[in-house]
Amino acid sequence: MATVGVLRDLSVFVSIATMLALVGYRMMRHWRPEVSWNHEGQVLSRPYAAPDLLLLAGLGLFYIVTMAAQSSGDGGTAKESGLVVSMAFNLIVCAGLLLYLHRLRGLNPAELFGLQHLHWRSLALAVLMFTVITLITVNLVSAATVKWLKDIWPDLEPQETVTAFRESSGVGFKILVIIAAVVIAPLAEEVLFRGFVYGVLKRYTDAPFAALASSLMFAIIHNHVGSLLPLWMLALLFCLAYEITGCLLVPMILHAIFNAVSILGMLFLE
């Protein structure tokens, strides 16, 4: 399948680029130790260490190896069971990562992700501002991407879950999709990509590279070429919101709002 081949090649490219960046930044720090390469912004990166980098590499290798195995069933029952398995897997990865950080690394996830000292008024203002920016920017990028790819890429159908949601007449399946998109994905994906991947990469490179690389990883795992650039932009905005506020709850809420708006669009718009 062309989509899987392109995304797998892109995953390998991102992996190689990240390894080269890690070496390059290490050399730059050796030559210019006075520069705080990774401590700007509000997101904590100093607590991460070499074991976290090894775990990140292992997770990346796992996704590359299993990418070709991602598929959906033909019938509604198969789609429902596949969605439940996906939800359970995401929650298990999220819980396992939190346990690893707390039990094995001795870190406090609430402190690491900026959840201990919430300023609700500032949080609400940041969410409101970034919601407007995100919805406008990502939809513009999405429209531009479709216009650009429609003549050169044959597979511009929506993501399989989107198609299944639109075509399904079962209320149960639609409820599962809503739960997965508005609750499970914002929790699990933000902990993994913004909380862990971005934080670890920032520790060993710097914030701009960490945002670009982790966001591209986030876009790739959604396994859809047509959504690659919009999802990359979406993730970059999540990283920016996280870095400005220092609180992982902000991109979580933004993620939930964006997915909820997308589902409302599927329900009420053609």
N, C-alpha and C positions, 0 to 999 in steps of 0.2 A: 504494500500500500504506500503510495507516494507520500502521504502526510506523515506516516510513522518514520519513513526513511529520512525526510527532511528534518524532522524534529530530533531524531536520534543523532544525525550529523551535527545539528546545531548544539545539541547537548555535549557532544564530544568537543566541539570547538570552544564552548563556554568553559568546560573543564580544563582544557589545555591553557586557555587564556588566564583562567584563575590561578593555575599553578605557576605560570610565568609571572603573573602579578605578585604572587606571594614571594617569589624569589627576588623580583625587582625591588619591592618595597623593603625587604629585609636588607638588601644591599644599600638602599638609600638611607635607611636608619643607621646603618653602620657608618656611612660616610658623614651623615648629618644628624648625630644623636640629639642635638639641641632642639630639633623640630618635633613638636607633638603631632605626629602624623595621624593619630587615630583618636584623639581625645576632644575634638571639637564637637559642639552640639550638646544635646541633652541626653542622648542615648548612652547608657553605660556599655563600655566595651572592655575596659581593663580587667574585669573579673574572669573573662574567658582565657583559656590556656590551650596548650598543645593537644590534650585529649579531646577537646571540643572540635578542634580542626580535623582530627582523625575521624571523629564521628560524622562530621559534615561530609568528608570524603566518602565514607562508607554509605551514607544516605544517597549521595549523588550517584555512586556506582550502582546501588540498588535500583534507583529509578531508571537509569539507562538500560540495565539488563532486562527489567520487567516492562519497559515501554511497549514493546511489540505485543505483549500478552494482553494489553488493555483492549477490551471489546465489550459489546453489549449483546444481549440475547435478542431473539426475534420476537418473542411473545411478551405480553404485558407482565406475566408472572416473572419471566426471566429478567425483565427490566427492573421490576420491583425488588427482586432478590438481589440483583446486582447493585442497585442503589443502596440497599440496606447494608450489604457487605462493604461498599465503599464508605458509608457513614461510620460503620464500626471500625474499619481500618484507620480512618482519619482520627477518630477519638482515641484509639489505642496508641497511635504514633504520638499524639499530643500528650496523653497521660504518661507514656513511657519517657518522653523527653523531659517532662516536668519532674518525674521521679528521678531520672538520671541527674538533672541539675541539682535537685535537693539532697538526694541520698548519697550519690557517688561523688559529686563535685562540691557538696557542702555550700551551695549557693541558695539564696532565698529568691525564688522566682518573682514574688511580689515586689521585692526591692529591685531586682535586676530589670524588671519590665516597667518600673515606675508606677506601680499600683498602690503604694503605701500612702502616699500623700497626694490625694486627689483634690484639685481645686475645681469644683463642679461648675462654677460660672465660667472660668477660663476654658474648661473642657467643652462646655456647650457652645461657646463662641467659636472655638476651633473647629468643632464638628460642623456647625452651620456654615462657616466660611469654606471649609474644604469640601463639603457636600456640593455646594454650588459650583466650585471650581472643577471638581471631579466629574460631575454629570455633564457639564458643558464640554470640557476638554476631551474626555474619553469618547463621547458621542461624535465629536468632530473628527477625531482620529479614526474612529470606526468607519465613518462615512467615507473619509479619504482613502482608507485601506481597501474598502470594497470597490471603490471606483478604480483604484490602481490595479487590483488583482483580478478583476472580473474577466479581463481579456488574456491573462497569462497563467492563471491558476485554475484548473478545472474543478477543484473541490472547494467550492465556496458555500456549501450547504451549512446551516447552523450546526452548533455542537449537538451531539447525539441526544444529550439530556434535554436540550431545548426542543428538538424535534419530537421526542417522545412525550414531553409535557404538552405540547400543542396538539398532538394527535390523540393523546389518551383521553378516554371518556370516564376513566375511573377516578373517583374523588380521593381514594386512598393513595394512589400514586402521586397525584398532585400535591397532597398534603406532605408526603414524604419528600418531594422535591423542594417544597417551601421550607421544611425543617432543615434539610441539608444545606440549602442556599443561604438561609437567613440566620441560622443558629450554628450548625456544625462547621461549615466552611469558614465563617469569620473567626470562630474560636480556634480551630485546629490550624488553619493556614496562616493566621497572623502569629500564633505562637511559634510555628515552625519557620516561616520565611522572614517576617520582620523581627520577631523576638530572638530567634536563634541564628538563622543563616546570616541575616544582615549584621547582627551583633558580632558574630565570630569573624566575618569577613572585614568588618570595620576594625576589629582588634588587630588584624594582621596586614591591613592595607590602609584605606582611609574611607571616609563617609561617601564621597562621590562614586568611587569604584564599587564599594559594597552595595550601594543602592542600585547601580546599573546591573551588576552581576546577579544579585539576589532577585531583582525584579524580572530579569530575563529567565531565570530558573523558574520563577513562579508562573510566567507565561507559558513556558514550555510544557510544564506538567499538566496543563489543561488540554494538551493533545489536539490542538486545532489551529491550523496555519492561519486561517482567516481572522482569528481572534488574537494572534500573537502580538501585534503592535498595540492594539487597544489595551490588552491585559498588561503589557509592559508599561505603558503609560499609567495605567491604574495603579500598578504596584509602586511605581516611582513616586506618585502622589501620596500613597500610603507611607512610604519611607520618609518623605518630606514632612508629613504631618507628625509622624512618630518622632523625628529628630527635633522638630520645633517644640513639641510639647513634652517629650520625654516620657510619655505615657502610652503603653501599648493598647489601652482601652480605646484611644482615639481611632487608630486604624481599624480596630475591631468593629466599632460602631459604624464607621464609614463603609466598611466592607458589607455589613448587614444592610445598610441603607441602599447602597448601590445594587445589591442583589435583589432587594425587595422592590425597588423601582423597576428593575429589569423584568421581574415576574409580573408586576402589574401591567407592564407593557405587553407581555405575552398574553395576559388574560383579556385585555380590553382593546388591544390594537392589532391589526393585521401586520 
